[in-house]
Amino acid sequence: MLTVRNLSILHNKDLRPLIKDLSFTLAGNERLAVIGEEGNGKSALLQAIACPDRLRQWAEISGNIHYPGEKIGYLAQEAPTEWNDLPAYTLCMGNPAFTDTDPGDLAELCRKLSMDQELCWSETCFGLLSGGEKVRLRLLLLLCEQPTMLLLDEPGNDLDLDAILALERFLLSCELPVLYVSHDEGLLQATATQVLHLESLHGRAEPRWTWTKEPYAVYVRNRRDQLDRQEQLWKNDQRERRIREEKFRKIEDAVTRAQENISRQDPHGGRLLKKKMKAVKSLEHRYEREEKSAIEKPAEELSMYALFSDIQPVPGGKHVLDLDLDRLSVGERTLAEDLHLQIRGSEKVLITGSNGTGKTTLLRQIEEKLKQDSSLKTALMPQHYEEGLDFSMTPVEYLNTDGSKEQMTSIRASLIAMKFSRDELEHPIRSLSGGQKAKVLLLKLMMAHPDVLLMDEPTRNLSPLSAPVMRDMIRSFPGAVICVTHDRLLIRDWPGRVLRLTEQGLSAAQTTEDEGRN
């Protein structure tokens, strides 16, 4: 059993509290999902439990964490970089827990992970494995250690749809308590039996947490209902206060005018008006005291917003893209053949497929083709953010292209609305979380006013509360969109064509993707 009591985590650099007085327990075969916006301390929480010494290098920890008799199995967000150059076989055979595992037990673990056991004997370097193969291999080595509790930090990152479904099956069949961080709404809806929601309010200065023993979908629905009720109460209270304020100002103005016009020959009337004004001032002080106990507007984090202004729809008959490729390749390796794609007007086209089929390569080919049309402005949101960002610059420096004070003011306001703290506006981009980097890139796209958006895994690092806003943004974008993704909910809600890329080319999505639509 894991017990956390009054845990607080303070960032050393800017003294920002990430988590304050957090308490929860985890036992049995419960699956507790940790959710929240980027930079709110989700990974820090797992590190505080599994490797507190590493966390203390950049944060202060206080409170109590107990798991007597438990053996923690911790899967960090990224594998050690030195693994990339090692063959899968070397990683397995160099792990005593793996070599000590009974062959029958090893086969059973591979079955639970939907993993081909041949991967354990592969000479392919870890860095060249697909996202799904990497996660399966890391989980296998972790389970060989025979942990009694699992802590998983974004296990669904970089997985294609088949691998995500395999991870989902593993979590549902796992008999151990699991504490996991995830941005994948589909995975959360299918697997979470409890939710721990970490928030950061009032300019990211005030951390708040909510722990609930209910499934993810139920929590999101109940939270939305609660916020809607509080919002309505706040609106009603504000309306009553405006009416009362108007009445008060009319009385105050009438008494003030009467005082100005009263004759000095009427001292009795003057004394009465003076008493009346004193009563008015007393009433004003009472209203000011009541204001302090007024119903508060719901303290909800502003989920990431995206608004494309001054963009006209692409005319319906305009040929945006006519792509005919006999061969899609990387070096000498052929990824797909006989590809054909036509896009007209403001069409929205989504491309999915297994890892390694060449979706990103195809998107880059499309980008090069579109650049040849000077009548269209194209913007790309790459999957790997270092391709589109200067990590040495601050977000404001990177986005302030013309150096004007007006643009800088607009940029700062937009970033704050996207939940950046004022301190984070001055941090180098390299120090930001993956989701925050995605938002800087998104704002860059907004400022370019593109006719065509190219997006490679746009929801990859967004919180499950921000991802729906991204879907709404794509749906309402007036131009054309070409998007590569494995996100089941994005596939399900896609407002246009959904295509699958295979070795045989592009075709209407069927089978696996249809699960995202059901």
VOGU-3710 file (C-alpha; in Angstrom, 3 decimals, decimal comma):
1> mltvrnlsil> 0,000/0,000/0,000  1,244/3,471/-0,898  0,389/6,303/1,495  1,198/9,935/0,712  0,532/12,529/3,412  0,909/16,314/3,170  3,406/16,125/0,312  4,679/19,488/-0,953  7,139/20,092/-3,804  8,742/23,508/-4,356
11> hnkdlrplik> 10,713/24,393/-7,503  14,117/25,710/-6,404  14,692/28,007/-9,377  11,660/30,277/-9,184  10,324/29,124/-5,771  7,048/28,116/-7,402  5,049/25,505/-5,469  4,253/22,562/-7,761  2,312/20,503/-5,214  1,038/21,523/-1,775
21> dlsftlagne> -0,189/19,295/1,081  -1,097/16,385/-1,218  -2,548/13,267/0,432  -3,794/10,016/-1,123  -3,484/6,226/-0,864  -3,138/3,465/-3,448  -3,642/-0,252/-2,867  -5,135/-3,427/-4,314  -5,384/-3,472/-8,091  -6,455/0,160/-8,417
31> rlavigeegn> -5,237/2,214/-11,375  -4,755/5,833/-10,301  -4,274/8,220/-13,235  -2,443/11,500/-12,620  -3,680/14,232/-14,955  -3,188/17,963/-15,312  -1,759/20,685/-17,468  1,890/20,766/-18,449  4,396/21,680/-15,745  2,038/21,031/-12,814
41> gksallqaia> 4,247/18,445/-11,112  2,970/15,103/-12,414  6,409/13,670/-13,202  7,785/15,299/-10,039  5,207/13,379/-7,979  6,359/10,037/-9,384  9,996/10,992/-8,808  9,224/12,004/-5,210  8,003/8,450/-4,625  10,452/6,430/-6,738
51> cpdrlrqwae> 13,671/8,480/-6,829  13,493/11,442/-4,400  17,254/12,066/-4,543  16,983/12,844/-8,258  14,099/15,227/-7,605  16,015/17,023/-4,833  18,534/18,190/-7,441  16,027/20,840/-8,522  13,204/20,860/-5,973  12,487/20,814/-2,232
61> isgnihypge> 10,316/18,001/-0,864  8,385/17,883/2,401  5,744/15,536/3,754  5,532/11,770/4,223  5,613/8,935/1,677  5,268/5,350/2,945  5,066/2,025/1,095  6,211/-0,589/3,646  6,881/-3,994/2,109  6,271/-2,739/-1,434
71> kigylaqeap> 8,758/-2,954/-4,303  8,299/-0,009/-6,655  8,667/-0,545/-10,394  9,274/2,891/-11,958  9,108/3,559/-15,703  10,519/7,020/-16,398  9,228/9,085/-19,297  12,406/8,439/-21,305  14,788/5,485/-21,368  18,451/6,166/-20,520
81> tewndlpayt> 20,133/7,733/-23,561  22,946/5,179/-23,436  20,410/2,469/-24,309  19,969/3,845/-27,823  23,219/2,325/-29,128  22,735/-1,066/-27,457  21,007/-4,034/-29,157  17,828/-5,293/-27,515  19,598/-8,642/-26,932  22,417/-6,934/-24,998
91> lcmgnpaftd> 19,956/-4,999/-22,820  18,083/-8,178/-21,935  21,055/-10,456/-21,344  22,810/-7,757/-19,330  19,868/-7,571/-16,922  20,169/-10,144/-14,094  16,424/-10,061/-13,410  15,760/-11,014/-17,042  18,247/-13,884/-17,115  16,938/-15,180/-13,764
101> tdpgdlaelc> 13,324/-15,257/-14,976  11,913/-18,707/-15,721  11,341/-19,167/-19,502  7,698/-20,013/-18,915  7,201/-16,881/-16,809  8,997/-14,845/-19,467  6,663/-16,162/-22,146  3,663/-15,257/-19,974  4,964/-11,706/-19,436  5,447/-11,289/-23,185
111> rklsmdqelc> 1,894/-12,514/-23,732  0,512/-9,969/-21,259  2,444/-7,213/-23,055  1,274/-8,393/-26,520  4,987/-8,678/-27,284  6,827/-10,946/-29,701  9,405/-12,758/-27,572  11,835/-12,647/-30,500  12,349/-8,959/-29,665  14,393/-10,061/-26,640
121> wsetcfglls> 16,951/-11,705/-28,936  16,999/-8,958/-31,566  20,300/-7,403/-32,641  18,476/-4,163/-33,523  19,688/-1,237/-31,424  17,163/0,095/-28,923  17,183/3,545/-30,547  15,980/2,039/-33,852  13,019/0,187/-32,341  9,490/1,515/-32,793
131> ggekvrlrll> 7,825/3,377/-29,928  5,710/0,341/-29,107  8,693/-2,004/-29,097  10,624/0,315/-26,779  7,800/0,545/-24,228  7,130/-3,204/-24,326  10,816/-4,017/-23,825  11,172/-1,527/-20,959  8,017/-2,861/-19,282  9,224/-6,438/-19,709
141> lllceqptml> 12,553/-5,693/-18,016  10,686/-3,815/-15,276  8,272/-6,711/-14,648  11,175/-9,166/-14,490  12,197/-7,291/-11,316  8,910/-8,581/-9,792  7,634/-5,241/-8,471  4,545/-5,121/-6,275  3,512/-1,642/-7,475  3,990/0,187/-10,785
151> lldepgndld> 4,697/3,887/-11,377  4,485/4,715/-15,102  5,313/8,158/-16,497  3,633/8,689/-19,887  3,875/5,049/-21,027  1,683/5,863/-24,051  4,008/8,477/-25,559  5,153/7,781/-29,153  2,960/4,695/-29,506  0,940/3,868/-32,596
161> ldailalerf> -2,669/2,805/-32,189  -1,946/-0,935/-32,047  0,672/-0,375/-29,325  -1,670/1,878/-27,327  -4,359/-0,816/-27,447  -1,782/-3,371/-26,255  -0,831/-1,062/-23,359  -4,516/-0,676/-22,550  -4,985/-4,452/-22,425  -1,945/-4,785/-20,161
171> llscelpvly> -3,212/-2,179/-17,693  -6,679/-3,737/-17,587  -5,229/-7,185/-16,850  -2,543/-5,984/-14,411  -3,151/-7,199/-10,861  -0,752/-4,688/-9,295  -1,658/-1,189/-8,088  -0,638/1,288/-10,791  0,049/5,018/-10,483  0,465/6,461/-13,967
181> vshdegllqa> 0,697/9,765/-15,790  -1,009/10,005/-19,164  -2,175/12,567/-21,714  -4,103/9,978/-23,737  -7,836/10,497/-23,217  -8,741/7,145/-24,741  -6,336/5,299/-22,445  -7,612/7,221/-19,416  -11,249/6,527/-20,228  -10,571/2,819/-20,671
191> tatqvlhles> -8,267/2,133/-17,720  -8,376/4,678/-14,864  -10,323/3,569/-11,774  -9,230/6,671/-9,808  -8,062/10,160/-10,764  -5,569/12,556/-9,197  -5,926/15,964/-10,857  -3,078/18,426/-10,298  -3,890/22,065/-11,091  -2,090/25,387/-10,853
201> lhgraeprwt> -4,291/28,444/-10,398  -3,985/32,219/-10,150  -1,091/32,681/-12,528  0,389/29,262/-11,583  1,071/30,571/-8,071  -1,439/28,363/-6,237  -1,351/24,559/-6,639  -4,575/22,625/-6,129  -5,245/18,897/-6,207  -8,310/16,695/-6,418
211> wtkepyavyv> -8,268/12,968/-5,656  -11,377/11,005/-6,523  -12,167/7,290/-6,453  -14,175/7,365/-9,658  -13,336/6,571/-13,296  -11,868/9,277/-15,497  -14,978/9,880/-17,636  -17,165/10,212/-14,520  -14,724/12,651/-12,930  -14,555/14,859/-16,035
221> rnrrdqldrq> -18,357/14,930/-16,328  -18,917/15,683/-12,623  -16,205/18,343/-12,643  -17,766/20,054/-15,647  -21,202/19,982/-13,993  -19,782/21,423/-10,763  -17,963/24,218/-12,601  -21,102/25,014/-14,598  -23,165/25,254/-11,395  -20,591/27,472/-9,703
231> eqlwkndqre> -20,361/29,618/-12,834  -24,147/30,118/-12,813  -24,166/31,000/-9,104  -21,381/33,506/-9,730  -23,273/35,065/-12,655  -26,465/35,362/-10,575  -24,518/36,944/-7,717  -22,816/39,382/-10,101  -26,176/40,392/-11,604  -27,682/41,060/-8,156
241> rrireekfrk> -24,625/43,094/-7,195  -24,894/45,229/-10,342  -28,563/45,955/-9,618  -27,768/46,834/-6,014  -24,819/48,997/-7,099  -27,012/50,933/-9,536  -29,622/51,601/-6,828  -26,926/52,663/-4,381  -25,319/55,073/-6,870  -28,696/56,671/-7,621
251> iedavtraqe> -29,299/57,290/-3,900  -25,749/58,612/-3,421  -26,047/60,936/-6,436  -29,427/62,239/-5,238  -28,088/63,019/-1,745  -24,955/64,651/-3,200  -27,023/66,896/-5,514  -29,352/67,814/-2,654  -26,371/68,815/-0,504  -25,002/70,965/-3,297
261> nisrqdphgg> -28,307/72,753/-3,815  -29,526/73,203/-0,252  -29,641/76,741/1,000  -27,548/77,942/3,922  -30,790/79,365/5,292  -31,973/75,752/5,869  -29,607/74,356/8,530  -32,173/71,755/9,608  -32,371/70,329/6,094  -28,583/70,378/5,883
271> rllkkkmkav> -28,284/68,342/9,082  -30,780/65,799/7,746  -28,856/65,457/4,486  -25,598/65,061/6,409  -27,145/62,200/8,408  -28,467/60,703/5,187  -25,022/60,856/3,562  -23,534/59,215/6,659  -26,061/56,396/6,272  -25,139/56,105/2,571
281> kslehryere> -21,438/55,829/3,443  -22,220/53,234/6,105  -24,145/51,241/3,496  -21,184/51,503/1,115  -18,818/50,130/3,775  -21,212/47,250/4,405  -21,271/46,390/0,700  -17,461/46,443/0,654  -17,352/43,975/3,561  -19,856/41,713/1,809
291> eksaiekpae> -17,725/41,830/-1,335  -14,984/39,930/0,488  -17,345/37,008/1,081  -18,898/37,091/-2,387  -19,314/33,946/-4,470  -16,055/33,403/-6,327  -15,811/32,778/-10,022  -14,806/29,122/-10,539  -11,023/28,906/-10,194  -10,621/26,733/-13,283
301> elsmyalfsd> -7,412/26,570/-15,227  -7,838/28,184/-18,602  -7,323/25,245/-20,944  -5,105/25,920/-23,926  -6,955/28,045/-26,430  -6,208/28,553/-30,089  -7,811/31,295/-32,171  -6,898/31,920/-35,781  -7,943/35,430/-36,738  -7,923/37,201/-40,086
311> iqpvpggkhv> -7,867/33,917/-42,022  -10,210/33,472/-44,949  -11,448/30,006/-45,987  -9,692/28,494/-48,974  -12,149/28,663/-51,928  -13,934/25,339/-52,301  -12,835/24,801/-55,887  -9,171/25,658/-55,339  -6,669/22,838/-55,874  -4,675/22,825/-52,643
321> ldldldrlsv> -2,740/19,607/-53,267  -2,319/17,134/-56,127  0,211/14,578/-54,915  1,281/11,570/-56,977  4,232/9,585/-55,643  5,414/6,343/-57,194  7,636/5,685/-54,192  7,997/7,048/-50,654  11,420/6,240/-49,285  14,099/7,019/-46,719
331> gertlaedlh> 17,529/6,422/-48,221  17,386/3,079/-50,012  14,433/1,845/-47,975  11,019/1,950/-49,636  8,261/2,826/-47,159  5,230/2,952/-49,456  4,360/2,894/-53,132  1,735/4,362/-55,423  0,548/7,265/-53,252  -2,143/9,624/-54,492
341> lqirgsekvl> -3,727/12,478/-52,528  -5,889/15,348/-53,724  -7,137/18,138/-51,474  -9,558/20,880/-52,466  -10,565/24,000/-50,575  -10,647/23,837/-46,777  -10,608/20,044/-46,517  -9,434/18,371/-43,324  -7,410/15,193/-43,952  -6,041/12,914/-41,213
351> itgsngtgkt> -3,355/10,297/-41,895  -2,729/7,438/-39,487  -0,877/4,132/-39,604  1,624/1,995/-37,737  4,949/3,378/-36,528  7,636/3,250/-39,195  5,298/3,428/-42,188  6,527/6,902/-43,152  3,759/9,254/-42,040  6,152/12,044/-41,021
361> tllrqieekl> 8,204/11,512/-44,201  5,014/11,838/-46,259  4,041/15,011/-44,397  7,417/16,552/-45,272  6,931/15,601/-48,932  3,540/17,316/-48,813  5,136/20,393/-47,235  7,701/20,614/-50,060  4,935/20,264/-52,643  2,831/23,007/-51,026
371> kqdsslktal> 5,777/25,404/-50,855  5,798/25,423/-54,653  2,403/27,182/-54,649  3,052/30,853/-53,893  -0,675/31,530/-53,515  -0,860/29,433/-50,327  0,727/30,115/-46,956  1,676/26,882/-45,179  2,596/26,335/-41,510  4,021/23,139/-40,008
381> mpqhyeegld> 3,786/21,918/-36,411  6,502/19,217/-36,261  6,417/16,245/-33,929  9,904/17,011/-32,617  9,743/20,567/-31,338  13,465/21,293/-31,619  12,915/21,399/-35,393  10,708/24,466/-35,068  11,984/26,187/-31,919  15,149/27,959/-30,833
391> fsmtpveyln> 15,665/26,393/-27,404  18,123/29,101/-26,323  15,514/31,877/-26,587  12,660/32,703/-24,225  9,121/32,235/-25,582  8,643/36,008/-25,856  11,960/36,509/-27,667  11,191/33,694/-30,099  7,708/34,937/-30,954  8,441/38,682/-31,048
401> tdgskeqmts> 9,399/38,761/-34,734  9,137/42,501/-35,389  10,493/43,706/-32,039  7,558/46,029/-31,454  6,189/46,764/-28,004  2,639/46,150/-29,261  3,478/42,655/-30,499  5,357/41,835/-27,296  2,351/42,862/-25,182  0,055/40,699/-27,312
411> irasliamkf> 2,431/37,725/-27,096  2,729/37,945/-23,304  -1,065/38,115/-22,936  -1,522/35,090/-25,223  1,075/33,002/-23,375  -0,431/33,852/-19,983  -3,846/32,788/-21,332  -2,164/29,508/-22,283  -1,220/29,071/-18,596  2,396/30,229/-18,678
421> srdelehpir> 3,458/31,932/-15,462  5,131/35,332/-15,747  8,412/33,742/-14,643  8,165/31,092/-17,357  7,903/33,804/-20,005  11,541/34,585/-19,188  12,773/30,960/-19,047  14,687/29,498/-22,035  12,422/27,351/-24,187  14,642/24,314/-23,473
431> slsggqkakv> 13,496/24,405/-19,812  9,788/24,243/-20,678  7,715/21,057/-20,612  6,792/19,293/-23,847  3,251/20,639/-23,685  4,457/24,203/-23,145  6,782/23,897/-26,142  3,783/22,713/-28,172  1,863/25,819/-27,147  4,708/28,130/-28,193
441> lllklmmahp> 4,728/26,426/-31,597  0,952/26,684/-31,824  1,072/30,395/-31,102  3,718/30,730/-33,832  1,238/29,121/-36,229  -1,503/31,493/-35,072  0,679/34,494/-35,833  1,497/33,221/-39,360  -2,189/33,200/-40,447  -1,712/30,116/-42,665
451> dvllmdeptr> -4,050/28,830/-45,364  -2,883/25,243/-44,820  -1,912/23,666/-41,488  0,388/20,646/-41,397  0,351/18,973/-37,971  2,441/15,995/-36,846  0,954/14,460/-33,663  -0,495/17,802/-32,433  -1,996/16,369/-29,214  1,119/14,355/-28,309
461> nlsplsapvm> 2,131/16,445/-25,273  -1,155/18,137/-24,401  -3,027/17,334/-21,209  -6,335/15,459/-21,590  -8,087/18,717/-20,629  -6,290/20,707/-23,351  -6,580/18,110/-26,123  -10,346/18,700/-26,633  -9,591/22,388/-27,236  -7,074/21,393/-29,923
471> rdmirsfpga> -9,743/19,243/-31,570  -12,190/22,147/-31,511  -9,538/24,450/-32,960  -8,854/22,086/-35,864  -12,574/21,735/-36,515  -13,101/25,508/-36,614  -9,924/26,407/-38,541  -11,101/28,046/-41,793  -8,241/26,710/-43,931  -7,130/23,226/-44,942
481> vicvthdrll> -5,551/20,832/-42,417  -3,372/17,780/-43,027  -2,698/15,948/-39,770  -0,719/12,855/-38,765  -1,839/11,239/-35,499  -2,467/8,086/-33,455  -4,847/9,896/-31,066  -8,015/7,782/-30,970  -10,302/10,613/-29,914  -8,873/12,948/-32,556
491> irdwpgrvlr> -9,481/10,203/-35,139  -13,005/9,636/-33,827  -13,920/13,331/-33,930  -12,098/14,184/-37,164  -14,241/16,512/-39,347  -13,009/15,160/-42,695  -11,317/12,236/-44,410  -9,337/9,689/-42,379  -6,684/7,792/-44,365  -4,358/4,950/-43,424
501> lteqglsaaq> -0,797/4,767/-44,746  0,568/1,290/-45,505  3,218/-0,112/-47,832  0,535/-0,181/-50,533  -0,174/3,560/-50,238  -3,066/5,614/-48,839  -6,551/4,198/-48,367  -9,686/5,011/-46,393  -9,118/4,028/-42,755  -10,643/0,748/-41,676
511> ttedegrn> -10,235/-1,911/-38,957  -8,024/-0,491/-36,167  -8,916/3,160/-36,688  -12,588/2,341/-36,662  -12,170/1,429/-32,999  -11,450/5,108/-32,430  -14,782/5,971/-33,981  -16,906/3,578/-31,950
//
